Amino acid sequence: MAEIVSTTPGLYPLPDWTKDELSRLKGHQKGDLISGDESGEIVSVYEEARAEVIGAQQSAGLDRIIEGQLRWDDMLAHPLAVHDSVDTRGIVRYYDNNNFYREPVVTGELTADGDVAAELTAADEQVDAGLQAVLPGPYSLSELATDEYYGDDAAFLDAIADFLAGEAEQFPDVETLLLLEPSLVTNSPGDGEDERASAAIDTVASALDTDVIVQTYWGALEEKVHAHLLDADVDAVGYDFVTDHEANLYNINEYGTKDSIALGVVDGQNTLVETPGEIRERIEWVDDQTATDFETIYATANTELFYLPVNKFEEKLEALAAVADAEEVTA
């Protein structure tokens, strides 16, 4: 079997102790959410929390360590929500769940502002090896936002891609870049738009000389969208084998995939903790059912993990890491 690399999609739950502290410092209203100009006290809380979640990943033994995205009050919309050329307006449901984010309305030119890069640089000081960057994919970020500046869907998608690429260019050295693209599944791009989405992913991927994974979730890609995604110059595509294993397996076997693959085999929204044995069985099932001789299999959760209580989140980290550790022992 291919090398198994344990990782996660990011967007972690805040450590329990931070909730009262941030409530005191930030408040509870829409205007109290992260805006990019936090006080020193708030910054200090997030720095301590970042160190804690990095430590949890290292203690678990994950192969890829992420910054945690603890400041991302607006989930995948965060990079726009804190940008000077963006107004945050009404509260909008975050996909098909009970979380909400501020609608980011782009009112001016988008240029890289270094917000995500600064978080990653801070994490880099605590991580000796295996640092992984996480960004929203350009298509998903464009779908979560509203354009009042570029005036055209294609131009807006291009601008989002250029913005994310500019942000990525400021990153420290990373082992992998993970682009989260749930909207490719939940709001599938139509004819022409699917090709543009692939080109936009190319733009972001080309900003870094590292392995790039595009993680899709909450179902399976439509066949044509999947085919266009494989045209993108990325190293692996991620599939949600928790939500729809049959349709994802069909896409892989019918249209192929990249030489490496990311498998969402741990449920990022369910508190039931999978055992390492169960995770291993799911990975082996996919490997047995496909003809591709994968170079690397990234074992990961299918979605972001902020939905979970901290104790269940940490247990899932340990289960994922144990699968990769067992594979190393077997080898």
ZIQUIMO-V804623 format. One line per field, one symbol per residue. phi: phi as a letter, one per 30 degrees, with the letter a starting at -180 (. if undefined). psi: psi as a letter, one per 20 degrees, with the letter a starting at -180 (. if undefined). burial: 1 if it has 9 or more other C-alpha atoms within 8 Angstrom, else 0. A space follows every 50 residues. Layout:
phi=???
psi=???
burial=???
//
This chain:
phi=.ddccdabdjhdddeedddddddddcjbdedcdebjbddeddedddddde edddddddddjddcccdjhdddechddeeddcddcbcccddbddhcbccb bdddcdcadcbecidddddddddedccdaidbcbbdddddddddcbcbbd iaeddddddddddddddddcdddbdbccccbdddcdbeddeidddddddd deeddddbcadcccccaikbddeddddddddddbcaccbddddaddddde edddciaddcbccdcbddbcddcddedddddddddddddccdcddbcdca ddbecddcdeddedddedddddddddddddd
psi=qrpppparibmqqpqhhhghghghhhairgiirpiilqrhggghghghhg hghghgghhhkqhpprhhkhimhkciighhhjqhjpppcrpqpobmakqq rpopooiapoqpijghhgghhghhiiohqjppqpqqqhgghhhirppkgh jpgghgggggghghghghhiqrpqhqpopomhhhghmpqapghhhhgghh gggghiiqmrpppopqrlbqqqghggghhiiqmrhqppqnjggnhghghg gghhiaarhrqponjpoiipippqqhggggggghggghiqipnqgpoopr qhrrjiiqqghhghhhghgghhghghhggg.
burial=00011111111111100110111001000000110000000110110011 11110111011111111101011101111111101111000011000001 11111110010000101111101100100111111111111101111100 00001111111111111100100111111111111101100011111111 11111110001111111111100011111101011111111101100110 11100011111111111110000101001101100110010001011111 1111110111011111111111111010000
//
